Amino acid sequence: MNRNTPAFLFATLALLLLHQGCTPEEIDPVAPEIGWISINATEVMSATTPLTVTLSYRDHQGDIGWNDPDVHALQVQDARLENPDTYHIPPLTPGGVELDIDGTFVIQLPALFLLGNGGDEQTRLTFRLSDRAGNASNEVQSPLIFITDTL
């Protein structure tokens, strides 16, 4: 095949595009990462069923969590609300030690409640984690949660 033929040029271009499409997704090596694992219920009775959520985490510096219980590292955004709730996470490594850590969080959330008076509602919860250096993780989202006044 002659290198000047359109077929050769097309094949070369296709190989270059294919190679470029196979490069791994770049991940910020400084920010923590979280992943969705589970939730105990996706249909709950308003103001009575607390939620238990399990998330995975990974952090290359190990700087997740705070000694001060008034400093919150986890944000949980109810899609129906304007502002997220925040939660304290204690340090996961001994003070000042930089370790590559991974594991799971089991998060106990208070019961969701109906906001209006129009009957059943639905929502999703979005989770994001921040480390002590101020780096924010990716966000993970719960499945759709149905909130009812009767089960």
C-alpha positions, 0 to 999 in steps of 0.5 A: 500500500502506498503511504500517500493513499487515502486508505493508509491516511485513514487507517493511520488517523483511526489508530491515532484516535483509538490510542488517544481514546484509550488513555486512562482518566486522569484522577487528582492524586491529592483529592480524596475519592469516594464511591457508592456502596449501599443504603439500607432503604430506598422507601422510608416513612417520613420522620421515622426511618433513619438511613444507613449509608455505606461509602468507600473512600481512598486518600493518598495523603491520609488527611481525612477527618478532624480532631475538632468535632465542630469541623465537618468533612462530609457534605450530604445534599438532599436534592429537595433542599438548598443547603447541604447537611455536614457531618464530622469525621474523626481523623483516619490516620495518626496526627501528621502521618501521610499514608495512602488509605482506603476503606469504608464509611458507615454513615448514620443519617437522621430520618428524612421527612416530607417537606410539603403537605402534598403526599409522597416525595422523592429525593436523592442524596449527594455526598462529597468529602473534604480533606484537611488540606481543603481538597474536595472529593468527587460526588456520589449520589444515592438511588432515588429515595421515596418518602411517604407518610405510610408504609 
